[in-house]
Amino acid sequence: MDETDLALVHALQLQPRVTWARLARILDVDASTLTRRWARLSRQGLAWFSCYPSNTKDWTGHAWEAGALVEVECLPGWRQAVMDHLMRRAAVWNIDATSGRRDLMLTMRAPSIADLDNDVVTSIATIDGIRATRTHFFRSVIREGSSWRLNALSPQQQRELTPASAREGRARPNTRDLELLKILGPDARLPASAVAEQLGCSVSTASRWLERLVDSKFTSIRCDVAHYIAGWRVAATLWLDVPQQDLRTVAAAIARLPQIRLCATIGSEANLVAQVWLHRLEDLDQFETLLATQFSGTRVLDRWITPRFAKRLGHIIGHDGRQTGFVSFFATP
């Protein structure tokens, strides 16, 4: 991926459905060139879009209110077989291969804590090749991957692509929004004409519905990238113990750091978990030094390296970080 590719992905992180004509003016690159570049990036699995529920309490009939990180310990030689099985599970949104005493970390969603616990006990822990599981429930998610940026654009370009108005907060999703979510799940940049064809409506109507969905608070759209090829060669998860009286302030400050992909309070021995993307493994030393310097009293209880992502928001990821397929959140089982 060259600098123009990275700038294109950064722009689409800020405005996922921006027109090629407008983007051409901002990036000073011909619109047809941008179209061809995106087609190549998408075809080669180097960049892709996701559309997923962000306000998980509002989706009547399809709630994802409870979330957790689930450690999975595999029997020797079983990791790949277990990953292949888990990739087909709709409730398993993310699969990370990790270092340390566990082999995999799953991000799971379910309607309630009880439902999620039942999924782990009956559908995950019973898979052949799994020795043990440990579940850490999210208390609150302060930042997740849709807020992470490549930092390939100039400040002026970023300002031009940053929405001027706040996202709509009053409207709740309806059955039409649910259908749109299903359609856009594998590709949030799907043209309005293709959406209209699937919904059996006019292009103008589909455009209006899409605009409402994109502007809402109950849906997130993000542009992801093959991190290793893009230069972010190391991912790590830090489990932090923060004094309870400082937790909210520290969590908010850590969430603003550019390396952060996930920052969430959690019900575990640790009360804060942070996932970071870095260029080199040595950068983790600098990051931990930064935490120790800026947030006295915060302790790192554990740290994991993630050598591979196998699934991210339903998208299947190869060993080199490229996207190779998609499993819908609405798939069964």
C-alpha positions in Angstrom: 0.0 0.0 0.0 1.5 3.4 -1.0 0.8 6.8 0.5 -2.2 7.5 -1.8 -3.8 4.2 -0.7 -3.3 5.1 2.9 -4.7 8.6 2.4 -7.7 7.1 0.6 -8.4 4.7 3.5 -8.0 7.4 6.1 -10.5 9.6 4.1 -13.0 6.7 4.1 -12.5 6.2 7.8 -13.7 9.8 8.3 -16.5 9.7 5.6 -17.3 6.2 4.6 -19.9 7.1 1.9 -18.3 10.3 0.6 -18.6 10.6 -3.2 -15.6 10.0 -5.3 -16.0 13.4 -6.9 -15.8 15.2 -3.6 -12.9 13.0 -2.4 -11.0 13.8 -5.6 -11.1 17.5 -4.9 -9.9 17.0 -1.3 -7.1 14.5 -2.1 -6.2 16.2 -5.4 -6.5 12.8 -7.2 -8.7 12.1 -10.2 -12.0 10.4 -9.2 -11.5 7.6 -11.7 -8.1 6.9 -10.2 -9.7 6.7 -6.7 -12.4 4.4 -7.9 -9.8 2.0 -9.4 -7.6 2.2 -6.3 -10.5 1.3 -4.0 -11.6 -1.5 -6.3 -8.1 -3.0 -6.1 -7.8 -2.5 -2.4 -11.2 -4.2 -1.9 -10.5 -7.0 -4.4 -7.1 -7.8 -2.7 -8.6 -7.8 0.8 -6.4 -4.8 1.8 -9.3 -2.6 3.0 -13.0 -3.2 3.6 -16.1 -1.7 5.2 -18.2 -2.9 8.1 -21.6 -1.7 9.2 -22.7 -2.9 12.7 -24.9 -1.9 15.6 -23.2 0.6 17.9 -26.0 1.4 20.3 -26.8 -2.2 21.1 -29.8 -1.5 23.4 -32.0 0.0 20.7 -32.4 -2.9 18.3 -35.7 -4.4 19.2 -35.8 -8.2 18.5 -32.0 -8.3 17.8 -30.4 -7.0 20.9 -26.6 -7.1 21.5 -26.7 -5.4 24.9 -24.1 -7.6 26.6 -20.5 -7.9 25.5 -17.4 -9.7 26.7 -13.9 -10.7 26.0 -13.6 -14.5 26.2 -10.3 -16.2 26.6 -10.0 -19.6 25.0 -7.4 -22.1 25.9 -6.9 -24.9 23.2 -5.5 -28.3 23.4 -2.0 -28.6 21.8 -2.3 -28.5 18.0 -6.0 -27.6 18.0 -5.9 -23.8 17.6 -6.5 -23.6 13.8 -9.4 -26.1 14.0 -11.0 -24.2 16.8 -10.6 -20.9 14.9 -12.2 -22.4 11.8 -15.2 -23.5 13.9 -15.6 -20.2 15.7 -15.4 -18.2 12.5 -18.9 -19.5 11.6 -20.4 -18.3 14.9 -22.5 -15.2 14.5 -22.2 -14.3 18.2 -18.4 -14.3 17.9 -17.7 -10.9 16.4 -13.9 -10.9 16.7 -11.3 -13.7 17.0 -7.7 -12.8 18.0 -4.8 -15.2 18.3 -2.8 -14.3 21.4 0.4 -15.0 23.3 0.4 -16.1 26.9 -1.6 -18.7 28.7 -4.6 -18.6 26.4 -4.6 -19.2 22.6 -7.5 -17.1 21.5 -9.5 -14.0 22.6 -13.0 -13.7 21.4 -15.2 -10.6 21.3 -18.8 -11.8 21.8 -22.2 -10.1 21.9 -25.6 -11.3 23.1 -28.9 -9.9 24.3 -28.0 -10.3 28.0 -25.2 -11.4 30.3 -27.1 -14.6 31.0 -27.5 -15.3 27.3 -23.8 -14.6 26.6 -22.8 -16.9 29.5 -25.0 -19.6 28.1 -23.5 -19.2 24.7 -20.0 -19.6 26.1 -20.9 -22.6 28.3 -23.0 -24.5 25.7 -21.7 -23.4 22.3 -18.1 -22.4 22.8 -16.6 -24.5 25.7 -18.0 -27.7 24.2 -16.2 -27.3 20.9 -13.7 -30.1 20.2 -10.2 -28.9 21.0 -11.1 -26.3 23.7 -9.6 -27.0 27.1 -10.9 -23.9 29.0 -12.6 -20.6 28.7 -12.6 -17.4 30.8 -15.2 -14.6 30.3 -14.6 -10.9 31.1 -17.8 -8.8 30.7 -17.7 -5.3 29.4 -18.9 -2.7 31.8 -18.6 0.2 29.3 -16.8 0.7 26.0 -15.2 4.1 25.8 -13.5 3.6 22.4 -13.5 1.0 19.7 -12.0 0.5 16.3 -14.3 2.8 14.4 -12.5 5.8 16.1 -9.0 4.6 15.1 -7.3 6.5 12.3 -4.4 5.9 9.9 -3.2 9.5 10.2 -2.3 9.8 6.5 -4.1 13.0 5.8 -3.1 16.6 6.5 -5.0 18.5 9.2 -6.8 20.6 6.5 -7.9 17.4 4.6 -9.2 15.9 7.9 -11.2 19.1 8.7 -12.8 19.0 5.2 -13.9 15.4 5.8 -15.1 15.7 9.4 -18.9 16.0 9.6 -20.0 19.5 10.7 -23.1 18.3 12.7 -23.5 15.9 15.5 -25.0 12.5 14.8 -28.8 12.2 15.2 -29.6 10.9 18.7 -33.4 10.9 19.0 -34.6 8.3 16.5 -34.6 4.6 17.3 -34.0 2.0 14.7 -36.9 0.3 13.0 -37.4 -2.8 10.9 -36.2 -1.0 7.8 -32.9 0.0 9.5 -32.5 -3.7 10.5 -32.8 -4.7 6.8 -30.3 -2.0 5.8 -27.9 -3.3 8.5 -28.1 -6.8 7.1 -27.5 -5.5 3.5 -24.6 -3.2 4.5 -22.9 -5.6 6.9 -20.4 -6.9 4.4 -19.9 -3.6 2.5 -21.1 -0.3 4.0 -20.3 1.5 0.7 -22.8 -0.5 -1.3 -24.3 2.0 -3.9 -27.8 3.2 -3.2 -28.9 1.6 -6.5 -27.9 -1.8 -5.3 -29.6 -1.2 -1.9 -32.8 -0.1 -3.8 -32.8 -3.3 -5.8 -32.6 -5.5 -2.7 -35.3 -3.5 -0.9 -37.6 -3.1 -3.9 -37.7 0.7 -3.6 -36.6 3.7 -5.7 -33.0 4.9 -5.6 -34.0 8.2 -4.1 -35.9 6.4 -1.3 -32.9 4.1 -0.6 -30.6 7.2 -0.5 -32.8 8.9 2.0 -32.9 5.8 4.2 -29.2 5.3 3.9 -28.5 8.9 4.9 -30.7 8.5 8.1 -28.9 5.2 9.0 -25.4 6.7 8.5 -26.3 9.8 10.5 -27.8 7.8 13.4 -26.1 6.9 16.7 -27.4 3.4 16.6 -25.1 2.2 13.8 -21.4 2.4 13.2 -19.7 2.3 9.8 -16.0 1.8 9.6 -13.2 1.3 7.0 -10.7 -1.4 8.2 -7.3 -2.1 6.8 -4.9 -5.0 6.5 -2.9 -3.7 9.4 0.3 -5.6 8.9 0.6 -4.6 5.2 -0.3 -1.0 6.1 2.7 -0.8 8.5 1.0 -1.5 11.9 2.8 -4.7 12.5 2.2 -5.2 16.2 -1.1 -5.5 18.2 -1.2 -5.9 22.0 -3.8 -6.0 24.7 -3.1 -4.5 28.2 -5.0 -5.4 31.3 -4.9 -2.5 33.7 -5.7 -1.9 37.3 -6.8 1.7 37.9 -7.8 3.1 41.3 -11.5 3.1 41.2 -11.8 6.8 42.0 -9.7 7.6 39.0 -11.1 5.1 36.6 -13.4 7.3 34.6 -10.8 10.1 34.1 -8.0 7.6 33.3 -10.1 5.6 30.9 -11.2 8.8 29.0 -7.6 10.0 28.7 -6.2 6.6 27.5 -9.0 6.3 25.0 -7.8 9.5 23.3 -4.3 8.1 22.6 -3.9 7.5 18.9 -2.6 4.0 19.3 -5.8 2.8 21.0 -8.1 0.4 19.1 -10.2 -0.5 22.1 -10.6 1.0 25.6 -13.2 -0.5 27.9 -13.9 -0.9 31.6 -14.3 -4.5 32.4 -15.5 -6.9 35.2 -12.3 -8.8 36.0 -9.3 -8.6 38.2 -8.3 -5.8 35.9 -10.9 -3.0 35.6 -9.7 -1.5 32.3 -8.6 -3.2 29.1 -6.8 -1.4 26.3 -5.9 -2.8 22.8 -3.2 -0.9 20.9 -1.7 -1.1 17.3 1.9 -0.3 17.0 4.6 -0.2 14.3 7.2 -2.3 16.2 7.2 -4.5 19.3 9.7 -2.1 20.9 7.0 0.6 20.7 5.1 -1.3 23.5 7.9 -0.4 25.9 7.4 3.3 25.1 3.6 3.0 25.3 3.8 1.4 28.8 6.3 4.0 29.9 3.8 6.7 28.8 1.1 5.0 30.8 3.3 4.8 33.9 4.4 8.4 33.6 1.0 10.0 32.9 -1.2 7.8 35.1 0.5 7.1 38.3 -1.3 4.4 40.3 -2.3 2.5 37.2 -0.7 -1.0 37.0 -0.3 -3.3 34.1 -1.5 -6.7 35.4 -1.0 -8.6 32.1 -0.1 -8.0 28.5 -0.8 -10.1 25.4 0.7 -9.8 21.9 -1.8 -10.6 19.1 0.2 -12.2 16.2 -3.0 -12.7 14.1 -6.5 -11.5 13.8 -8.8 -14.3 12.4 -12.1 -12.4 12.5 -13.0 -8.8 12.9 -16.7 -7.6 13.0 -17.7 -10.7 11.0 -15.0 -10.3 8.4 -12.7 -13.3 8.1 -9.0 -12.3 8.1 -6.1 -14.3 6.7 -2.7 -14.8 8.4 -1.4 -11.7 6.5 -4.2 -9.5 7.7 -6.2 -9.5 4.4 -10.0 -9.9 4.4 -11.1 -13.1 2.8 -14.8 -13.5 3.7 -17.7 -12.4 5.8 -20.1 -14.1 8.4 -23.2 -12.0 9.1 -24.3 -11.1 12.6 -27.6 -12.6 11.7 -26.2 -16.0 10.6 -27.3 -19.1 12.3 -26.3 -20.7 14.6 
